[in-house]
């Protein structure tokens, strides 16, 4: 038996040792230079501005926000995120070279500069597509910061989307408050859906990841059932679209970004980013949530209600994802379809949270980046199938998973160059 | 009347068995990974990879060679399994060697497989799907003449059905009757103790994840060949259904076998509710049947949390420093 297994695994072991033999560190040294420099530049820039009279007038808090907080370990974290992005893009480029070498360069730059293909219009579209992703990213990041892994953003988003569209279709008596009520409904539905894994984690000690995965599928079939029963458009085999009074308003943005799909969802998202930051970093409640995440037993010993806090963390994360559902479907031309696989937005949110280092402003930037290459993939469609963007995102997630390793490499590099000791900081995304 | 009911049940089971086999193979794969202590929620992605490459191979063999159809199927199954194994290497590398978060790397694999499958299918074939629409059912001579049992197992059967039964028996033997199985399980329960006895935890976990990749890849190919007759960008959530099966079966192969029948039955009822008289009469929406396996799994988790038989060290990267 052992022999059979041995021969079976031989090629893999060989592959494994091959992986080990590649001079990663030498390679990394060269690849890393620009990233470490960028990371450091951000930190230095912050200090420079902070030293001037203008900078001192700004509150220190705001400086922290601008540069994703400035201690050295942070800049290493930023660099590791940038490396993951770089490697993802590199992989995408190699795939494009393999598929069609003649168009690879132009295709690659089309993807990279997607937001600027059609001027303000595509910038607006980039923001529009980034909004739900930023929100799901925030949802996942919020859970990360409180020690939980919200892989169920997809399901929470979907349930939220259904409630939003249901209100959008049925409650047209609401007038100008129609879309606000629909959004609130979505938040509540997502929160309720997120509360289930939270409750089970808090009271039955069940791993939230497994429950969330199961709930992702339950949500799909539940929404299919509810759509079929209440808001179905049988001729097109999809849900009815919300009334125009339930569409997220565009305000002045449609003049600023002519012919794009942008709406004030971006302002709502910015508000969510800000609230996320304030709640976690400036309130007692947020402090408790983080403490419970770091060490449940210690938090209980310190007199915090750990069960309540775990449940609330997941509830809030679910609410943010539910809002993402409203942002996705309370727009003209997007309909809930009868599907049987979870929406990818929930999983992309994980990538965004990791890239953004679970910091609200990091998530915002990472989400806009995703929106950009997503649009880029759309514009590059004539050259390459747009799934290439998801391939890139998947590779980025993979290298985000390896971030601990990347960070060690960077720290070693800095140590070697500056002869200074470098403290590594556990990124807030490194749970479990 | 009795004959009719009997025929109904037999025709029903002829749909249930292929689904059950695909689910069971993948869940047994997950079993190897999780008993060695590594969470593998990449089953879905590995299935997609196995199904996708299996379908490509089968497509080429069917359309460009004169090979016997069952031989082609066999080759496609093997290649699908091996590609699943190769793909799962990345999960093993990240979660065992690099000690990174097992859920994140598995999510990356899921996303990667789904997008690469569609990307390549669209680039090469121009569509999202690869059609391998053929009849792969076989009648085993002589054995199919046996009443009842012959109708169930040997008439209109798939090659994969027998493969699945062999795998089930092999898994039980390997896991509980060999040194390798004992060592693998010990790495999932208490890796530090295992290490102190000279077992290479990393190697065992590599083995666990790679075997899970092998079986999940095979399951993906079985899914494409015996259930869907085409590859179409995903495996309809079967990978996660297998994960649910693994948990509901409390990480025990025998229970997985029993519950796989139940889960497959739900799925078949949902897919064929319009042709089953009994279901039509009570008028339950098909979505309910699709939901039930997942709800059941959540219920099992919630009510057995105190007596859960999950491997003790599941999900924890092995760190010698924590001893």
Contacts between the chains, C-beta under 8 A, distances in Angstrom:
chain1	res1	chain2	res2	distance
A	1	B	174	7.1
A	1	B	178	5.3
A	1	B	180	6.3
A	2	B	179	7.3
A	2	B	180	6.3
A	5	B	180	6.4
A	5	B	207	6.9
A	9	B	206	7.5
A	9	B	207	6.4
A	9	B	210	6.5
A	12	B	85	7.4
A	12	B	86	7.8
A	12	B	89	5.8
A	12	B	206	7.3
A	12	B	210	5.8
A	13	B	206	7.9
A	15	B	89	6.4
A	16	B	89	7.6
A	16	B	93	7.0
A	16	B	97	7.2
A	16	B	206	7.2
A	19	B	93	6.5
A	19	B	97	8.0
A	20	B	97	7.9
A	95	B	119	7.9
A	99	B	123	5.7
A	149	B	103	5.9
A	151	B	41	7.9
A	151	B	103	6.6
A	151	B	107	7.0
A	196	B	298	8.0
A	200	B	298	7.4
A	200	B	301	7.0
A	200	B	302	5.6
A	204	B	301	7.5
A	204	B	302	5.1
A	204	B	305	4.3
A	205	B	305	5.3
A	206	B	301	4.6
A	206	B	302	6.1
A	206	B	305	5.4
A	207	B	315	7.7
A	209	B	39	7.9
A	209	B	41	7.4
A	209	B	103	5.7
A	210	B	243	7.7
A	210	B	247	6.3
A	210	B	297	7.8
A	210	B	301	6.4
A	211	B	298	5.8
A	211	B	301	6.5
A	213	B	41	6.6
A	213	B	240	5.8
A	213	B	243	6.9
A	214	B	240	7.9
A	214	B	244	6.0
A	214	B	294	4.2
A	214	B	295	7.6
A	214	B	297	5.3
A	214	B	298	5.1
A	215	B	294	7.5
A	215	B	298	7.4
A	216	B	240	7.7
A	217	B	237	5.8
A	217	B	240	6.3
A	217	B	241	7.6
A	217	B	290	7.9
A	217	B	291	7.5
A	217	B	294	4.9
A	218	B	291	5.2
A	218	B	294	4.9
A	218	B	295	6.3
A	218	B	298	7.9
A	220	B	237	8.0
A	221	B	287	4.2
A	221	B	288	7.8
A	221	B	290	4.5
A	221	B	291	4.5
A	222	B	287	7.0
A	222	B	291	6.6
A	224	B	287	5.3
A	225	B	285	5.3
A	225	B	287	3.9
A	225	B	288	7.3
A	228	B	285	7.5
A	228	B	287	7.9
A	229	B	285	8.0
A	340	B	236	5.6
A	340	B	237	6.3
A	340	B	290	7.8
A	341	B	234	5.1
A	341	B	236	7.0
A	341	B	237	5.8
A	342	B	237	7.8
A	344	B	111	7.2
A	344	B	114	7.7
A	347	B	107	5.8
A	347	B	110	7.1
A	347	B	111	5.6
A	348	B	111	7.7
A	350	B	104	6.9
A	350	B	107	5.6
A	351	B	111	7.9
A	354	B	104	6.7
A	384	B	123	7.7
A	385	B	118	7.3
A	385	B	119	5.2
A	385	B	122	4.5
A	385	B	123	5.8
A	387	B	115	4.5
A	387	B	116	7.6
A	387	B	118	4.8
A	387	B	119	3.9
A	387	B	122	7.0
A	388	B	115	7.8
A	388	B	119	6.0
A	389	B	115	7.9
A	390	B	111	6.2
A	390	B	114	7.2
A	390	B	115	3.4
A	390	B	119	8.0
A	391	B	112	6.5
A	391	B	115	4.8
A	391	B	116	5.7
A	391	B	119	6.0
A	393	B	111	6.4
A	393	B	115	7.9
A	394	B	108	5.2
A	394	B	109	7.6
A	394	B	111	4.0
A	394	B	112	3.5
A	394	B	115	6.2
A	394	B	116	7.9
A	395	B	108	7.4
A	395	B	112	6.9
A	397	B	104	6.4
A	397	B	105	7.9
A	397	B	107	6.1
A	397	B	108	3.8
A	397	B	111	6.5
A	398	B	90	6.9
A	398	B	94	6.9
A	398	B	105	6.1
A	398	B	108	3.8
A	398	B	109	7.5
A	398	B	112	7.2
A	400	B	104	6.5
A	400	B	108	7.8
A	401	B	94	5.3
A	401	B	98	7.8
A	401	B	100	4.5
A	401	B	101	5.7
A	401	B	104	4.0
A	401	B	105	4.0
A	401	B	108	6.1
A	402	B	94	5.9
A	402	B	98	5.4
A	402	B	100	5.5
A	402	B	105	7.7
A	403	B	100	7.5
A	404	B	98	7.1
A	404	B	99	7.1
A	404	B	100	5.9
A	405	B	98	5.2
A	405	B	100	7.2
A	430	B	101	6.7
A	431	B	101	6.8
A	432	B	101	5.4
A	432	B	102	7.4
A	432	B	103	6.8
A	432	B	315	6.3
